[in-house]
Amino acid sequence: MADALDRELMIPAWGETSALGAAFWAVLSARGETALEKAGVFVKPGESCRPNPESVEIYNRMYPLFERLYRSLEENFDDVAELQRTLER
């Protein structure tokens, strides 16, 4: 992920934090908050992960291609969804 985003990422010391993030959203919402960053006081950072410059270069070359491919297929998404609904019946 650090390579794809080309930025250093801090890895939480707790490991898997998906459920924790969902719980934070619920607590923040109940308190009227809108920024998940406010939950940062509860998360202890562990190690950091820095991007690999060689991988970053590859991602930077791949992403424009991905965008072009996505846009060229986008007009077909509704047809694919309709076919899936038809096949589910």
Secondary structure, DSSP 8 states (H G I E B T S, - for coil): -HHHHTS-EEEETTS--HHHHHHHHHHHHHTT---GGGGGGG--EEEEE---HHHHHHHHHHHHHHHHHHHHHHTTHHHHHHHHHHHH-
